[in-house]
Amino acid sequence: MGKTQVEIPGPLGASRRRRWAASIRRRTYPAIALMSEMVPRVFDIAASTSLLVLLSPLLLARGLWSRRQVGSVLTGTTLVGRFQVPFRRFSFAGSGRFLDLAVWLNVLRGDMALVGPRPLSQDEAAAVPLEDLVRFSVRPGLISSFAVRSRIGIAHERESAMDRDLVYGQTFKGDLGLAARSAVSSVLGGGGGPREMPPILNLFGIPVVNTTMSEAVAWVVAKASGREKKLVAFVNPDCLNIAWKNGEYRNALLEADRVLPDGIGIHLGCRMLGQALQANVNGTDMFPLLCEAAAREQLPIYLLGARPDIAQAAAENMVQRYPQLKIAGARDGYFQAEEEEAVVDAINCSGARILLVAFGAPRQELWLGRWRDRLVPPVSMGVGGLFDFYSGRIARAPVWMREMGLEWVFRLMQEPGRMWRRYVIGNPLFLFRVRQQAKNPERYALREGFERPAPSFPSEP
């Protein structure tokens, strides 16, 4: 009878080869960590040196002009850098163009990096929550994920939380990708200098509230806690193209208490009109934030629409994410006209304070308008196809595509047969119509009473 070999758990029982491999990993880890730190720094030095040399004639001219204007070449602003050590962020003195090119001296010196959290003032640094202080473990950057998303209007999270996520997931390859996305987002979402940011945007004569995501969520929660009935709609270029031709849908939008902007197309349209959009307040991004706030305030939500079992699956996923969330009910949108009254009765008996209807535009707005007087929930919202995303039936575009304003490309790739007309024809048609409005603004003037500022509500913390 042979001997039974007993395997001792842990490092004492490891084979010689495994112990040798573990020893090699321990010995080489400091070198690997040092290399991971050095590679981005070497790249920053190479990039800043190359740019400073390449732009040296321009920099020299800018420096001479600054000296002539104010008697000095450089000025600086004290900001908080790595390990919370203050540094001076350089810029050329005086006024005029190319003042910020001097910041590449900060990159060369090591005060800043190409990619990293935004450098903060001392007051901003003091307000960073304890759980986000890891943002100070790396050099602040010229490019941050918060800045990239802000240009497109999808920076809906707290900046320091986004900085924390950037630091924990930072890699050299990821930094290069973020820099590339920054270049694309600066073309789509920025440039052209400061623009007017009115509280109400006029798109084809339809008043669209120009607000932030946090303010919009706070508004819905406040209204859902009251008794007055409110109807909310979201519009993207496709919706506005429909409203251009469909008078009934257009009137439904005009009767809504709030119309919110959805999509990069609205952002581009505002730029063509010489205005700035505060944020892309789309329903898909709002849904989890609204569920979080509703769970905190104990406001029941009813989900109506989409295919069978989709609304229920979306509700279950949200409850799993926010256990305190109350789902008053969920049902699909496949019912006959003679069943509508029973559906409305079920909603009214559910105790829901917020009703989300996902029939797609314009059907959902027309349905809500038709039953508005009978519906009990204080807030009703048409939310399009977001239940499909949160049920898991349809994948949403990855964050890197959304950061470049290319979520519509992803949707086109998913369902080309259904989406090609909306995006390939509809998007250029929308921009063409915006151009028509820009040439003849009087023709598309808002109705009397819509020029007033929208009521503001405190943002969620």
Secondary structure, DSSP 8 states (H G I E B T S, - for coil): ---------SGGGS-HHHHHHHHHHHHHHHHHHHHHHHHHHHHHHHHHHHHHHHTHHHHHHHHHHHHHHHS-SEEEEEEE-GGG-EEEEEEESSSSS-GGGGHHHHHHHTS-EEESS--B-HHHHHTS-GGGGGGGGS--EEE-HHHHHHHHT---S-HHHHHHHHHHT--HHHHHHHHHHHHHHHHHH--SS--B--SEEEETTEEEE---HHHHHHHHHHHHTSSS-EEEEEE-HHHHHHHHH-HHHHHHHHHSSEEEE-SHHHHHHHHHTTB-------HHHHHHHHHHHHHHHT--EEEEESSTTHHHHHHHHHHHHSTT--EEEEE-S---GGGHHHHHHHHHHTT-SEEEEES-TTHHHHHHHHHTTT--SSEEEE-TTHHHHHHTSS----HHHHTTT-HHHHHHHH-HHHHHIIIIIHHHHHHHHHHHHHH-GGGG---TTSSS---------
